[in-house]
Amino acid sequence: MTISSTEHVPVLAQELIDLLQLEPQHIVVDLTLGRGGHAKLVIERLSKEGTFIGLDADITQIAALKSMGLINQTHTPQTHTESQARTVLLHSNFDKVGQVLKSLNIACVDRIYADLGLSSVQLLDEKRGFSFQSSTLDMRLDPSSPHTAEEVVNTLTEADLNEIFEQYGEEREASRIAEAIVTSRKTHPINTAKELSEIVRQAKRNHFKKVHPATQVFQALRIYVNDEFGTLKRMLQQIPQLLCAHGRFAIITFHSLEDRIVKNTFKQWEKDGICKRINKKVVSPQWSERKVNPRARSAHLRIIEKI
Ligand SMILES: C[S@@+](CC[C@H](N)C(=O)[O-])C[C@H]1O[C@@H](n2cnc3c(N)ncnc32)[C@H](O)[C@@H]1O
């Protein structure tokens, strides 16, 4: 059975839980709450001496978690019917994790983890413009971010668009696509994801039949609009100072460029004698998970421990 693409199923959940080696009193930070799939498994393992802090840059994710009661939040330590741990959910980009912990008067934490990218719920939300058939072209995780994808495709130069598609999407036909976008917007602005995906489809000479021809262009735009590599690097820089001794940090990536940033950062920390890698080799989903959950196919999990 393949999992329906409308539900968000946490990827590498068992592997993440096993490698985190949680203890009931731990202070744990989830940097990418999403729909709380991983979070619920973590909170279940904490006692009333434990603390769970969850962040998401998308306020609609936090609002859904709260309104659907998927995770119950307690601002002060108290026993709760669902989870005994103190649980704090906050709308914040993870590149502000240091400030968040400071504002909560937390000097260091035992576990931090992130599951990058988007949840299926966001990808399929028509109003967000992430999917090829959307009638908008926004792509911002946080509506207060400065630029929408619509502004990017309608205002950047052909050379800049080419660079974005090449660098962030590893798109081989980047220059043909950038040229087609600039030609098309001369007639009228590109306002929807649907129009953009059609322009890309027509511009491309070759594409693998299994994936939509605009996959890499959409990925590149999303990365650019949300400064995904910048936020990842700024977040990673803060991790060693935020972990207590023997604290662990785990991260799941879905993009080879993101994974490379993580791999090189971990290697550098090891070289500097700050952390040791728990798994020298990246952890990938088992065939059984990849078979039922298409999102899992490109997932990579890496984990380190502070010395
Ligand atoms: C793949 S989903 C996480 C799914 C979650 N682990 C679960 O099991 O339900 C990624 C989430 O991270 C959030 N996100 C992406 N980039 C972020 C950032 N820079 N800071 C905070 N949250 C971010 C997205 O809004 C999305 O909700």
The ligand as an SDF file (V2000), in Angstrom:
LIG
                    3D

 27 29  0  0  0  0  0  0  0  0999 V2000
    9.1270   18.0500    6.4660 C   0  0  0  0  0  0  0  0  0  0  0  0
    8.1760   19.1200    7.4580 S   0  0  0  0  0  0  0  0  0  0  0  0
    8.3860   18.4690    9.0780 C   0  0  0  0  0  0  0  0  0  0  0  0
    7.4730   17.3490    9.3710 C   0  0  0  0  0  0  0  0  0  0  0  0
    7.4870   16.8680   10.7950 C   0  0  0  0  0  0  0  0  0  0  0  0
    8.7710   16.3320   11.1760 N   0  0  0  0  0  0  0  0  0  0  0  0
    6.3970   15.8540   11.0140 C   0  0  0  0  0  0  0  0  0  0  0  0
    6.7360   14.6870   11.2710 O   0  0  0  0  0  0  0  0  0  0  0  0
    5.2300   16.2050   10.9300 O   0  0  0  0  0  0  0  0  0  0  0  0
    9.2180   20.5180    7.5590 C   0  0  0  0  0  0  0  0  0  0  0  0
    8.6380   21.6530    8.3780 C   0  0  0  0  0  0  0  0  0  0  0  0
    9.6960   22.5520    8.6350 O   0  0  0  0  0  0  0  0  0  0  0  0
    9.2530   23.8580    8.4810 C   0  0  0  0  0  0  0  0  0  0  0  0
   10.4300   24.6460    8.1180 N   0  0  0  0  0  0  0  0  0  0  0  0
   11.1160   24.6540    6.9520 C   0  0  0  0  0  0  0  0  0  0  0  0
   12.1400   25.5010    7.0130 N   0  0  0  0  0  0  0  0  0  0  0  0
   12.1310   26.0410    8.2630 C   0  0  0  0  0  0  0  0  0  0  0  0
   12.9500   26.9800    8.9350 C   0  0  0  0  0  0  0  0  0  0  0  0
   13.9790   27.5650    8.3320 N   0  0  0  0  0  0  0  0  0  0  0  0
   12.6690   27.2620   10.2290 N   0  0  0  0  0  0  0  0  0  0  0  0
   11.6130   26.6720   10.8570 C   0  0  0  0  0  0  0  0  0  0  0  0
   10.7770   25.7970   10.2490 N   0  0  0  0  0  0  0  0  0  0  0  0
   11.0390   25.4770    8.9760 C   0  0  0  0  0  0  0  0  0  0  0  0
    8.1950   23.7880    7.4010 C   0  0  0  0  0  0  0  0  0  0  0  0
    7.2780   24.8560    7.5260 O   0  0  0  0  0  0  0  0  0  0  0  0
    7.5560   22.4330    7.6780 C   0  0  0  0  0  0  0  0  0  0  0  0
    6.4390   22.5560    8.5090 O   0  0  0  0  0  0  0  0  0  0  0  0
  1  2  1  0
  2  3  1  0
  2 10  1  0
  3  4  1  0
  4  5  1  0
  5  6  1  0
  5  7  1  0
  7  8  2  0
  7  9  1  0
 10 11  1  0
 11 12  1  0
 11 26  1  0
 12 13  1  0
 13 14  1  0
 13 24  1  0
 14 15  1  0
 14 23  1  0
 15 16  2  0
 16 17  1  0
 17 18  1  0
 17 23  2  0
 18 19  1  0
 18 20  2  0
 20 21  1  0
 21 22  2  0
 22 23  1  0
 24 25  1  0
 24 26  1  0
 26 27  1  0
M  CHG  2   2   1   9  -1
M  END
$$$$
